[in-house]
């Protein structure tokens, strides 16, 4: 724990206040301010300069030291102002796999007539992101959080800090935002189960799912670039969105991804990882698949929504 | 969960990396280079040439590397350069500690630091060093130009910090913000400058080189000691007379007087400076001839103060020496102000210490036989000392003596050669020859040095006395009448006393033009120059000369009589706190007033809420109007009208009458009564 973290925690303990009403406005109860190392150095330099000015009777030296003293005080107010009266609304966070970086979107409103510069957002020791907001505008920022384990991730307090303008002070606020993000188990590449306890024929589908061309549809962000109908796009590039070739096949074959099919002798997390890998593989193979967990099962289907539902079930498995 | 639990163990905690230190942006480097240049450049003139070259090369090289995106030199190479450079500085100054080598080292580090900058805190180090280097400028000069440079540099340094911590932004905006910050800190500077309890330095022993380069009268007079001073354009002191200015010919500013002569050098004898067995000087003067004035004396590192001949009242920290010059208790090392009262007509020491008189008759044996002979002839001829003096002056006046600052060199019998052969010289020659003649003729005499005249600035009525007004004259002691001033130079060139040294000099020999503008062709610039001098004087008096005494005077004038340092400190804190509070209130708690149409529209929407129509935050005026039409048809025309006006004002080229219409809409809504229950619960507002 370095000094900054110590002060953050101490200030939060002593003066912190959690008012869960949204949007969260950084009023004077929420914004803390302390000199930085640079600020302390500045102080020491000023003291040395003052002693020098007195010793050599430098009148301009006195003036310089006094001007810089004033500059330090003014910088304090300006640093505080850089955070003061911002209003923060939590946005959404897309689910990620464990080990990946979750991005929590925050919408920040600058309701004042002055631009805010170099606002630093971070969760704990995660990487910080910088944000500038022009006067009177709203900006969104995606704050990263490196996930470690599956489940529902509540990132805790987001730290909003600013050293602007002179770096002599650090103003910060750590509001607790009601946000969460689903973290799926980290998928492990594993061969799909060939034999299944499914009612119908086994779900191995081979290539058929990729060959029966059934039509075109608009591209969704999640689609593989391999399926883009480049020829169709090239014909009328300006006026048409990217199109995706859709394939049929295998829709009638069902595959059950069963908790019990995962290799024995592994712990829960490893099994969930394997199941997550299967879900992804099955979705890639474009077959209908169902998920059976102890105490829960999801009927066979396919498509991104179904995949997400399966992954969510895995993520939240007790 | 397992991971988190493990990470709480102290030895695991360290494994989580702390956030990396911020790096220095590529775009911030030119700013830092500008800081390095701005803070080192004024030192260039005072540093050894080689150091200036090395520093310039290092900065230019860094700029080039920045342009070319080149690799920085390796660390060992830098270390080598630093070692060599530091050794060079040590060799140059024969020291590494002290004022000048210290400055040289700081400049050297400042020039080299950009060569190894990668993190933001390296940039910070440059800026902090820059602040410190700014202070060291003032060792050399504290004039108005330096003051302007000081403000500009602080602006640049602040802008650089802004750039470092604020990311890429247009330079204009950076400077504008920096200017705002500095403008807001100016009130603090004023308050602190006025009220911070001043301590008269030094706090500890000063380095020996601290007072190098101060000029002024010397404690001896040897041939050629005054002419260097006369050629200097520096200000010696400034005088403010309480009443009018006395005649120019009576402005003799008395410095050290010399009564010991070894044939070449005039010195003050032991008697004239010793405090022991001193008889107090007795000066009789007519009150009518008394003048009161204040002298602002430049530092000259000597004890004597320059009072008008002769002082009656002295400042507290000074005494009158037996030879009538004013001596401060300690050398004058800072510009200081002294208040005097002097009598222009006086009788001084009617009764004189016989030892002093004996000293004032002493001449070394074996020198100057011809002048001795002449003086002895006068002594036989005239019984009266005054007549002897008149004969000597007559000699200067009638023989072909020339006033020049470039006299020929004199040999062993300096007085003889000057009186009978070369006959060319300036005040020190005349004074010296005259005193030698008087002594040889049995009249007690001594040389007095000081300044004569001065220049009145009509803008602020200040008399400025330059080093070039340095002068030497003589004093003789007359039985029963005490010491009387005799100026032999005046006998040769009356214009020296009446109009100043420039008038006395022959054609083709003049002082530096900048020093004396009046050399004919720049006459019309004179008023400008006077104004500039007045500003300079005000700067010297109020900014540079703001010391303890000034502070007390100023505070007394502002209503704080006899302020001690505690009360000054408290007032200072209170005043700065007040200013800070003002800035905080202005910046944090003053909401900007919304434009009138927005204010009206918000009021309209607020009233609309009482009719059950609540505007959603994202809803535009026209959308609201169409929704209102569905929810409450009888309100629809009014809402539509208001929304139309608002949209026109806000997004179209709205005019003044739209604003009036919108205001009418708000009023109409206030007086609106729904006539049939429906759109809203009817209980609240019966019709």
Interface residues (C-beta under 8 A of the other chain):
Chain A: X1 X2 X28 X38 X41 X42 X45 X46 X48 X49 X51 X52 X53 X54 X55 X56 X57 X58 X59 X60 X61 X62 X63 X64 X65 X66 X67 X68 X69 X70 X71 X73 X74 X75 X77 X78 X80 X81 X84 X85 X112 X113 X117 X118 X122 X125 X127 X128 X130 X132 X148 X149 X163 X164 X165 X166 X167
Chain B: X1 X2 X3 X4 X13 X16 X17 X18 X19 X120 X121 X124 X128 X131 X132 X134 X135 X138 X139 X142 X146 X147 X150 X154 X158 X161 X162 X164 X165 X166 X167 X169 X177 X181 X182 X184 X185 X186 X187 X188 X189 X192 X193 X196 X198 X199 X200 X201 X202 X203 X204 X206 X210 X333 X334 X543 X544 X545 X546 X547 X576 X580 X583 X584 X587 X588 X592
